[in-house]
Amino acid sequence: MPRRTSCFVHSLLRAQEKKEIHHGADTTTESPADKAPDLVPEDEHSVQSRLLTKTQLSDMAFNIRELSKKLSHITVKLKVRRVFLLTKAHDSTLIQHTREVAQWLLSKEREESYTVYVENTLEHNKQFDVQGLLKLDPSYEQRLKFWDNELCKHHPHRFDIVLALGGDGTVLYASWLFQKIVPPVIPFALGSLGFLTRFDFDNYPQTLTKAFHNGITVSLRLRFEVTVMRAQGNLDADSRDLIEELIGEEADDAHTHKPEISHDILNDLVIDRGPNPNYVTISASRFPFPSVLPLERQREDWIQAISRTLNWNSRQRQKSFKD
């Protein structure tokens, strides 16, 4: 029997392997994020994608694609309690929007008592004005908390949902912060581009109310798993067989190379040769990126998103000629 998990995406991936997901179904879950990989019991090891066979990688990617198709036809009802706010902490306009959303979530007018996490750099930011928020209602102090990179890395299961306020770069930053388990991300368009941001910020009260009460539709985006393999410095360069080290029996031999760092990347990556005799492995990540789709536009494909963003096949109304 598979172990219980608080990550609905990985629970459904396991069910996908057993063909237990049906079109038109509603799925209810307590929390949308799983344990961090370094916090799971010792007997539950997380195998990196680079160690999987071609067949295993193909099956994994196929299961993620199939699950993504099925998720586009179901509504996942989450019990949201802890909300993660992400924005550019150096943009004054976005800081003001973040404060607005935080205040809306903390307000006693909401039916639920939400705990709101904002970046720790905003704790002493004059524009965000934490003390001003606390003066509105002293009870906010118990529910307004601050996150940092380490919290995202080691405790991603603490957050039920992520609200990304910005452009596509903010969405990519969310992927960078959550290197393994990623909570569902609702991306609000506040940037110059909007290929990945499907929600209008002006309607955030209605959007969040519907999402928290009626459920969400999720699209899974595959990510890359990139691992830097560091060459061991105590080897004789003349006696080394590079081909054997890369793809032969020594490919994962700690005597030649060892994994130094691994990243899960959304969309694209840049590789620089560098001065050292290292190499990089790239494979499909086992941890997809769950992006929330508008319920009314849940079947809108990527091409339509580009068309909307770049105003393809659209023409502004011409102004009347003035004498």
N, C-alpha and C positions, 0 to 999 in steps of 0.2 A: 504494500500500500504506500503511495507517495506521501511524503511528510506534508503536514498542513503548513500553509504559507499565507502570510497576510498580503502577498503581492498577487492581485487578481490576474495580471498579465501572465505570470509564470504558472499560476494555477490553471489557467485556460490553455497554456501551451502543453501542459501535461495532459489535460483533457483532450486536446486536439490529437495527440498521439493515439488516444484511445477512441477517437471519433465520438466524443460525448457532447460536442457543442452543436446546437441545432439553430437553424435560422428562425428569427422572430422571437427568440427567447429573451427574457430579462434576467440579468445577473445581478445579485445583490452581494456586496462584500463589506466587511467591517472596515478595512483599510486598504488602500491601493499600493502600498509599498512593502517590500519584503525586508528581511533581515539583511544587514550589510554582510558581504562575503566573509569578512574577518570576524564576524560575530556568530556565525553558525557553529553548531557543535563540531568537534574535531573529527567525528566520523563521517561528516558530510563535506567532502572536498569539492571545490569548484574547479572543474577542468577547463583550462584555457582553450579557446578555439583553435589555436595553433597546434595543439596536440591531437585534434580530432582527425579522423581519416576523411578522405574526399567524400565517401558515402555518408558519413556522419554529418559533415558540413552541409552537404546537399539536402539531407533529410531535415536538418535544423532550419535552413533557410526556407525550405518548402513549407514546413509547419508554421513558421512565422508569417509567411505570405498568406497561407490558407486561413490562419487565425485572423489576420488583418481584414480579409474579405468578409469573414463572418461577423467580426466585431462591428463592421460598417452597417450591419443589419440588426444589431441588438442595442438595447439601452442598458448601460451598466449603472446601477444605482449605488452610489457611495454614501457612507455615513461620514461626512466631512466634519472634522473637529479642529484640525490643525492645518492652517493655510500658510504656504510659503510664498512671499512676495519677492520678485526678482526684477531689478531694473538697473539702469546705469546710475551708479551712486554719485557721479560727477556732473550729471545733467540736471540743472535746476528745475526745468519744466517737468521732467520725469519724477524728480523727488517730490514735487508738489502733488502730482497725480498719485504717487505711491502713498503719500500721507492721506489723501482723500479716500483711497480704497481701504487703507488700514482703519481709518475712523469709521467708515461705513460698516466694515466687518465687526468692529468692536462694539458698535452701538447696541444698546439694549433693545432697540427696535427689531433686531434680528430674532428670529424664533429660536435659533441655536446660540450657544455661548462659544464663539470661535476663539481659538488661540492663534495669534497672528505673528509670524516670524518675518522680520526685515533684516537687511544686512547690518552687521555690527558697526559699520562706518557711519550709519545714520543715527546711532545712539546719541552722538554729541553734535549732530548737524543742526545748525541754527534754522535752516529752512524747514527741515522735517519737524523740529520743535517737539521733542518727546515730552518735555515738561508741560507744554501747552496742551497736548493730548491728555495728559494725566489730570490736568486741572478740570477738564470737561467731565471726567468721571474717574475717581480714584481707583475704581475696580479694574480699570484698564491695565494697571501696573502688573496684575497677576496674569494677564493674558497677552501682553505685548512683550515678545521675546526677540532675541537677536541671534542670527546665524553667522557662522564663518565657514571657511572651506573644510575645516576638519570635521565639523558637525555634518556637513553634506556627505563627506567621504565615509565616515564611520557609522552614521545613524540616518541613512536615507529613509528608513521605515518610520521615522518620527513624523514625517509630513504626509498628509493625506492628498494634497493637491498643490500644484505650482501655478501661480499666476505670473506670466511673463509680460511685463509692461515695457514695450520698446519695439524694435524692428527685428529682422531676421537674426542679427548679431546677438540679440538677447536670448533668442531661442537656442542658438548654437552654444551660448554661454551656459545655459541650463544643462545641455548635454555634457559640457565639459565638467561642470560641478558634480553631476551625478554620474560617476564613471561606471557603475554597475547597475544597480536597481535605480530606475527613474520613476518618480511619481507621475501621474498624468499631468500634462502641461496644457493650460488654457492660454494661448498666445493672443494678447491684445495688440492691435496695430497702432503703434505710436512712433514708428520710424519712417525712414525715407523709402524703404522697400517693404513688401509684404508678401513674399512668396510663401512664407511659413506662418504668417500671422493672419488668422481667419476671422477674428472678432473685432468689431468696432468698439473702441474704448468708451465712446459716448453712451453706449447701451450696457455698460458693465453691471449696473444693478439688476436689470432684467436678465442678463446673461447668467450671472452667478446665482440668482434666485432659481432660475430654471434648472441649471446644472446641479445645484445642491439638493433640490427637491424632486425633480423629475428624472434625473440621471444624465449620463453623458454618452456620446458615441466617440469611439477612439480609433485612430489610425496608427498602426505600428510602422515606424520607419526603421529599416535595417541600419545598423552602424558597422563601422570597421573596427576590428581589434588589431591594434598595432603594437608590436613588441620589439624593443631594441635589444638585440643580442650583443653583449659585450664580450670581445675577445679576451681570452686569458693571456696575460702578458708574459708567462713563463715558458712559452713554447718556442722552439726553434723554427724560424720562418722558413728556412730552406727545406725542412722535413714535413711541412704542412701540405695537405691535400685539400684545397679550398672546396672543390666539388664534393668531396666526401663529407666535409664538415657541414655543407649546406643541405644536401639532400640524401646523403648516405646514412650508414649506421651511426655515424658520429654526429648527426644533425642536432641531437639533443643531449650531447655528451658534455658534461660540466667541465671536462678537461680541455675542451676547445673554446666553447662559448657558454655563457650563462645569461638568462634573461635579466636585464637590468631594470626595465620599467615597461609597463604596458598601459595603453590608453584606448578608450572606446571613443571613436570619432564619428560625428554626424556630418554627412555631405561630402567633404573632401579633406585631403591632407597633403602636406608638402614635405618632401624628404630631401634632406641635404646630405651630400656624400660625407663631408666632414673629414678630419685629418686622421681618424683612427680606423683600424681594420675591424669594423663592426658591420653587422648587417641587420636588416629589419624584416620581420615577418608580418604579413598582412592577411587577415582572414575575416570572414563574417563574424560579427559579435553575437554572443548568445543573449545579449541584453539589448532588446530593441528600445526605441524611443517612442513612448506613447503620447501622441499629440491629439488633443480633443478637437473634434469637428463640430461646426454648428449643426444642430438638429435639422434645421430647415435646408441646409446645403450639404448634408453628409455625404452625398454621392458626387460632389463636385471633384473632378480630377485635377491633377497638377497643371495640365495645359490650361484649363479654365482659370486656375489661380493666377498663372502668368498673364493670361489675357486681361484679367481684371486689374492686375497690378500695373501693367504697361499700357492699359487703355487701347488694346488692339481692337480693330473694327468698331471703334467708337469715335464720335465726332462731336465736338462741343458746338452748341448753338451759336451761330454767327451773330455778332452785334449789328444792329441796324446802322446804315450809313448816315452820318451827320454832315449837314452842309456847313 
